[in-house]
Amino acid sequence: MSRTSRIPPEAFDRLAEVVPLGRDAAAVRKRLVALERLLERSFVIPGINVPVGLDLFFNLLPVGGSFIGAAMGSYMVWEARNLGMSKVQMARMAGNVGVDWALGLIPVVGAVPDLFFRSNTRNLRIIKRHLDKHHPGTAVVDNV
């Protein structure tokens, strides 16, 4: 019989410093901004200076990559539901994820539309608009 080891509580405290784990609107905003940056703007393609993220690389994997990207994009829709966003906003966000998923299913060429149709960036914009209106204390001035 194997002995299980417990994770020390200090490990969660260190994790909470890096990733905001709270349910409050400010923590959700930070999480979603970090996820969008990871999926859409992690790297810059040298020469043409176009930012890309993991979503583009997922689309290079046949079929499965599109499903992985859609699952990660759906997390943003789930967080929007937890924030109490309207069904119209969530349907629009789900549509963005669906279009990105469908375009990603096209073999080889499916990665190209991801440079132009950034569903996670669009969804983050919808969420930020909602947060700025309903939770103004979470608003952050962007340097971009």
C-alpha positions as CSV (number, residue, x, y, z in Angstrom):
1,M,0.0,0.0,0.0
2,S,1.5,3.3,-1.0
3,R,1.6,6.2,1.4
4,T,0.1,9.4,0.2
5,S,1.9,12.7,0.9
6,R,0.1,15.9,1.7
7,I,0.8,19.1,-0.1
8,P,1.9,21.7,2.5
9,P,-0.5,24.7,2.7
10,E,2.5,27.1,2.1
11,A,2.6,25.7,-1.5
12,F,-0.9,27.1,-2.1
13,D,0.1,30.4,-0.6
14,R,3.0,30.7,-3.1
15,L,0.7,29.7,-5.9
16,A,-1.9,32.3,-4.9
17,E,0.8,35.0,-5.2
18,V,1.4,34.1,-8.8
19,V,-2.1,33.1,-10.0
20,P,-5.0,35.0,-8.5
21,L,-7.3,32.2,-7.1
22,G,-10.1,34.2,-5.7
23,R,-13.7,34.4,-6.9
24,D,-13.9,38.2,-6.7
25,A,-14.1,40.2,-9.9
26,A,-10.5,41.5,-9.7
27,A,-9.0,38.0,-9.4
28,V,-11.2,36.8,-12.3
29,R,-10.0,39.8,-14.4
30,K,-6.3,39.0,-13.7
31,R,-6.8,35.4,-14.5
32,L,-8.5,36.0,-17.8
33,V,-6.0,38.7,-18.9
34,A,-3.2,36.2,-18.2
35,L,-5.1,33.4,-20.1
36,E,-5.7,35.7,-23.1
37,R,-2.0,36.7,-23.1
38,L,-0.9,33.1,-23.0
39,L,-3.3,32.0,-25.8
40,E,-3.0,35.0,-28.1
41,R,0.1,37.1,-27.4
42,S,2.9,34.9,-25.8
43,F,5.5,35.2,-28.6
44,V,6.3,37.6,-31.4
45,I,7.1,36.3,-34.9
46,P,10.5,37.8,-35.8
47,G,10.5,39.8,-39.0
48,I,6.8,40.6,-39.2
49,N,6.3,41.5,-35.5
50,V,3.0,39.7,-35.2
51,P,2.2,38.5,-31.6
52,V,1.0,34.9,-31.5
53,G,0.2,32.5,-28.6
54,L,-0.4,28.9,-27.8
55,D,-3.7,29.0,-29.7
56,L,-1.8,29.2,-33.0
57,F,0.4,26.3,-32.1
58,F,-2.5,24.2,-31.0
59,N,-4.0,24.7,-34.5
60,L,-0.9,23.1,-36.0
61,L,-1.9,19.8,-34.3
62,P,-4.5,18.1,-36.6
63,V,-8.0,18.2,-35.2
64,G,-7.0,17.7,-31.5
65,G,-5.3,21.1,-31.3
66,S,-8.5,22.8,-32.3
67,F,-10.4,21.0,-29.5
68,I,-7.7,22.0,-27.0
69,G,-7.9,25.6,-28.0
70,A,-11.7,25.6,-27.9
71,A,-11.7,24.0,-24.4
72,M,-9.3,26.7,-23.1
73,G,-11.4,29.4,-24.8
74,S,-14.6,27.9,-23.2
75,Y,-13.1,28.5,-19.8
76,M,-13.5,32.2,-20.4
77,V,-17.2,31.7,-21.2
78,W,-17.5,29.7,-18.0
79,E,-15.9,32.5,-16.0
80,A,-18.3,35.0,-17.7
81,R,-21.2,32.8,-16.5
82,N,-19.8,33.0,-13.0
83,L,-19.6,36.8,-13.2
84,G,-23.3,36.9,-14.0
85,M,-23.0,38.1,-17.6
86,S,-26.1,38.1,-19.8
87,K,-27.0,35.2,-22.0
88,V,-26.6,37.4,-25.1
89,Q,-23.0,38.2,-24.2
90,M,-22.2,34.6,-23.4
91,A,-23.7,33.4,-26.7
92,R,-21.6,35.9,-28.5
93,M,-18.5,34.6,-26.7
94,A,-19.5,31.0,-27.4
95,G,-19.9,32.0,-31.1
96,N,-16.4,33.5,-31.1
97,V,-15.0,30.2,-29.7
98,G,-17.0,28.2,-32.1
99,V,-15.8,30.1,-35.2
100,D,-12.2,29.8,-33.9
101,W,-12.7,26.1,-33.4
102,A,-14.3,25.6,-36.9
103,L,-11.6,27.5,-38.7
104,G,-9.0,25.5,-36.8
105,L,-10.4,22.2,-38.1
106,I,-9.2,23.0,-41.6
107,P,-5.9,21.0,-42.1
108,V,-2.7,23.1,-42.4
109,V,-4.5,26.3,-43.5
110,G,-6.5,26.4,-40.2
111,A,-3.7,28.2,-38.4
112,V,-3.7,31.1,-40.7
113,P,-7.1,32.6,-39.7
114,D,-6.0,32.5,-36.1
115,L,-3.6,35.3,-36.9
116,F,-6.6,37.5,-37.8
117,F,-9.5,36.1,-35.8
118,R,-8.5,36.1,-32.2
119,S,-11.5,34.8,-30.3
120,N,-9.9,35.0,-26.9
121,T,-9.0,38.7,-27.4
122,R,-12.6,39.4,-28.5
123,N,-14.0,37.5,-25.5
124,L,-11.7,39.3,-23.1
125,R,-12.9,42.7,-24.5
126,I,-16.5,41.6,-23.9
127,I,-15.7,40.6,-20.3
128,K,-13.7,43.8,-19.6
129,R,-16.6,45.9,-20.8
130,H,-18.9,44.0,-18.4
131,L,-16.5,44.3,-15.5
132,D,-15.9,48.1,-16.1
133,K,-19.6,48.7,-16.1
134,H,-20.7,46.4,-13.2
135,H,-17.4,46.2,-11.1
136,P,-15.7,49.5,-11.7
137,G,-13.2,48.9,-8.8
138,T,-11.5,46.2,-11.0
139,A,-10.7,48.6,-13.8
140,V,-7.0,48.8,-14.8
141,V,-5.3,51.4,-17.0
142,D,-3.5,49.5,-19.8
143,N,-0.2,50.7,-21.1
144,V,-1.0,49.3,-24.6
